[in-house]
Amino acid sequence: MMNAKSHEPIRETILRVLGDIVPNAETQAINPNISFHDQLELDSIDFLRFMMNLEKELNVTIFDFDYPKLSTLKGCEHYLMERVAMAA
């Protein structure tokens, strides 16, 4: 059960940061398997801001060559959980 607990704050952070970048996004309705771009019309500039804000919020480094792994909510969670664990 502990895994689900550590998992939750990261999802909340992702959705909060996403909501700041795309204010009209219905973040609770996001399909975790479909790209943010396809669901939210997120352009490359917004995506870059999203990555930079996640780095700041979670105090991790996201390498630009890893950006494709973070194109979905599921991908973001998976990647960021690993990065946060490594940074701990």
NORTAVEN-V479093 format. One record per run of one state. SS is the DSSP state (H for helix, E for strand, L for the rest). FROM is the first residue (numbers start at 1). TO is the last residue. If there is no record, write none. Layout:
SS;FROM;TO
SS;FROM;TO
This chain:
L;1;1
H;2;21
L;22;26
H;27;29
L;30;35
H;36;40
L;41;43
H;44;58
L;59;63
H;64;70
L;71;72
H;73;87
L;88;88
